[in-house]
Amino acid sequence: MMILFQIPQVDPMPLPGPVWLLKTLLITVFTLHLLAMNCTLGAGLTAAFSALRGRSAGHPFSKRLAGELAAMMPAFVAFTISLGVAALLFVQVLYGNLLYTSSILLGAVWLSALALVVVGYYGYYYFSMRHAVNTRTASVVALVAFGCFLTIAFILVNNMTLMLAPERWFGMYKAHPNGWNLNLAEHSLVPRYLHVIFGAFTVFSAILVHLGTHKLKKDREYGLWIIRRAGMAFAMLTGVQFVVGTWFLLALPRKVAVIFLMDPVGGAIFGFSLVFALAAMVLMLVAGAVENPAPAAHSGLLATLITLVLMVVMRDMVRTAYLQPHFNVSQLAVKSQVSVILLFLVVFAGGLATLGYMVGLVMRAKPGTGERPLASGAGSV
Amino acid sequence: MNYPVWQLGIPGGLLIALVAVTHVFVSHFAVGGGAFLVLTERRARAAGDVEMLGWIRRHSKFFALLTLVFGAVSGVGIWFTIGLVSPEATASLIHSFLWAWAIEWVFFFVEIAAAIIYYSTWDRLDAKAHMMIGWIYFWSAFMSLVVINGIITYMLTPGRWLQTHEFWDGFFNPTYLPSLFIRTAMCIVLAGVFGLITAMREPAELRARVVRLAGKWMLTGSVMLPLFGWWYFAKFPDFAKAYTGSAMTGIKHTIRGGIGFTALVLLMTLIFALWKPRWMRTPVVAVVVVFAFCMMASGEYLREFVRKPWVINGYIYANDVRVDSIEGYKAKGVFGNASWVTATDPQSVEYGHELFVLQCSKCHSVDGYRSMRLRVRNWDATFATNMLPHIELTRGTMPRFAGNEQDRAALGAYLGSLNPHPEIVRLNEASIDNVGKQVFETRCGSCHTIDGKVRPLKAAFAGSDAAQVEALLPALSSMSDNMPPFTGSELEAKALAHYAAMAANSQAGR
């Protein structure tokens, strides 16, 4: 009863849309957020080390890869943030009473994540603009920025686990009401964090393999170089993920872990995610070994993305199981704001169309076709 | 009192203000600056002005670095801070306006993508395509403002929403349009102001041309601001209008600041941007930026202040207590009915401190910003306890106290403990003339003036001598339910009566 009492009451206004719609949107934007976040973490580390390695004349591909990743890194951060905002919106409406409480308990730490985002974001911009001029400094800055993002991930994992542990809240509040807390008492904290971080590098490796296939036409040697290295990294990281994932599963409370071992739906999703992860590992290794790597690489990426979606669904099941029997979103009152939902869907479709239009404009254009405005001594951007 | 309180050492409201003001300063630039970029690009291309085109290209990089990073992250910062400081109100806003935020997010996402493409494709896209991306950026950014403005204005003027709880009733509320226009004017001003910053790195001739162009934007926006400001003010709820005419120091300074900084920006625009653009050098630009920031901060502070004691007018108080929960706490008390009380003795000063944290610390610190120790100077525990049931009457900015008699006693004891040695105890017969004013300010001044705008007492005491006023004091609480009993010492009563009679009957009054 005590635990129930300490979960703040849900806002008396009903949910403005059906739970299935809100959950679908949450899972969709969160998956996209993870993809962008994986690129942010993976690209930062890969680009910094590639740039440092590329300083030697014997590693031209490393230098080239660093340059190509550098151009994309700020955009990866931008999309990680903006997609994260959407996920935060939907998680607030569904689990706000839990999330606000855990955020307050972590207050100072939680807010410091924003300062780290600013430092990390500007760090990636610095690398993006300066890596060719001052490689060493720019790489160090990129690594510091990468460290900021790693720390942010740790803070987020703390909050996402603490919001599921109301039994810890009151003691934590009593001990440190100033918000200098971490959820270190959570058994699954470290394996969960490592699962997310190694997962990020794994998914980014798959994306790199995909990038390599696009390079094959213009520079086969360079493309194969990326595919082989990234494919091998993917396979190794997937192996690490099996170990870390097992640790994570064992660290979960029994009532949560059983949904993947005893429940038919949970077991099926868990089983499929393992199968797709294994398939992706094999496909990436094949891509690095055959003459025509594209089919295996594309299939490997697809299997990786399917695994990612399944993992996000499993994550949602873990959250639901953790909160049983104290809180269940399916029992919340709902009063759908139909007209505004329809407007959102129209705007959403319009937004997608606009994004497609803009990407189309960029893809159709060829570098150098723009009207270079610079003349008479004006500097360049 | 549904949620724990983050005890960060300063009032949470101040933290929100710090994050929000810096964010809106950049985010309004992000909107106006978008139009500024694409219109300047179009004009430069049409005129074949390669120098101006070169500058706007460099300006677009500054624009992206500032708005995409600091602008976007500080916007997320507002979400973080309001959730930390006012979780009850944030939950209510999210439940009421989730889809507005979702729509705003779509525009935000397109805006981010367009900004990245715009600043990075000067060499890649042809002129028409590049400007199209610029327009997509601007309209997405502006629509983002159009949407978020509905939620911000709802908090001050929820209109029919309070009765219907319907989305559109809250969204299109009485201050929606004037606020949108005033913010649009601010976007135009800031587009020019930030243009000055990058202009300083250009050669003299180009710099002068850019400054003049930026000056035209600043002038346009600055001229529109007072007009829309007046319209916005006209739509304020009555209680908010009353603040603007009151003698409250914060309000007075904010209004004077808002008007003064707007006038200064306008004046500097006329002199340094339009009349003598060559005089616009880095130190002057720094001053203009600071003045523009102060102008924006004044407006935002005023908007927040006039909403007191509410965070959502008529629905949730500024201390995150729901208006409909007050009666429950009055009947049953906070102890045992709120989740986040750690004290074990409901009669202890420690419990009183927790009530302070739960109900006061969103706006007040003990010694810093809006210091409670200063505000309750010379209050003893009894007086504080007696004041709490009427606290919402003290100049209008305070929420009702949520709690029963036991809670009042505990919080009163805590407030009384903040100044354990009141200055009044040092009174003696010799100093009575000098300290009457001090007693009045302590015992009456929170709700009354002698001859001011706030509940003047001059008429009530006119013609009475000190003895007659003193005779009234024991019967104060029987005159009105809103009056606490007089619990001061005999000496204080004497001093107070002396001062009140003298001030009420003097020609100057007070």
Interface residues (C-beta under 8 A of the other chain):
Chain A: F5 Q6 P8 Q9 V10 D11 M13 P14 L15 P16 G17 L25 P74 A75 A78 F79 I81 S82 L83 G84 V85 A86 L88 L89 Q92 V93 G96 N97 L99 Y100 T101 S103 I104 L105 G107 A108 W110 L111 A113 L114 V117 V118 Y121 Y122 Y125 W169 F170 Y173 K174 P177 N178 G179 Q337 S339 V340 I341 L343 F344 V347 F348 G350 G351 T354 L355 M358 L361 V362 A365 K366 P367 G368 T369 G370 E371 R372 P373 L374 A375 S376 G377 A378 G379 V381
Chain B: N2 Y3 P4 V5 W6 Q7 L8 G9 A44 R45 V50 E51 L53 G54 W55 R57 R58 S60 K61 L65 L68 V69 F70 A72 V73 S74 V76 G77 W79 F80 T81 G83 L84 P87 E88 T90 A91 S92 I94 H95 S96 L98 W99 A100 W101 A102 I103 W105 V106 F107 F108 F109 V110 I112 A113 A114 I116 I117 Y119 T121 W122 D123 R124 L125 D126 A127 A129 H130 M132 I133 I136 S140 H165 F167 W168 P203 L206 S339 W340 T342 V357
